[in-house]
Amino acid sequence: MPKMKTHSGAKKRFKLTASGKVRGRHPFTSHILEKKSAKRKRTLGAPALLSDDDTPRIKRMLGAPTKSARSAAKASRGASKSARDASAASRDAAAAPRGSRAAAKQGAGS
């Protein structure tokens, strides 16, 4: 399957913070500025954090992992880790000599 392309409009408008939040710009900053106070224009100039409802959609556009993707990856890693541990245990049991104490301990522990 080909790689997902980053949405070129989203990458120009949004940035991800180190903690995974999405930072964008405030609306109402481009025109009709005469009636807005200086304080209001100053605060609108500062970057805004997007709401939690919009964040997954923007992250998908940027190609960043979302919470659901991270938890799914973590779950699959946990499943593969337990399968790997089980195969290692069976390999160790097969490699141990039959009359050894290690084989007796593993047989008693199971």
ABEGO torsion letter per residue (X at the ends): XBBBBBBAAAAAABBBBAAGBBBBBBBGAABGAAABBAAAAAAAABBBBBBAAAAAAAAAAAGBBBAAAAAAAAAAAAAAAAAAAAAAAAAAAAABBAABAAAAAAAAAX
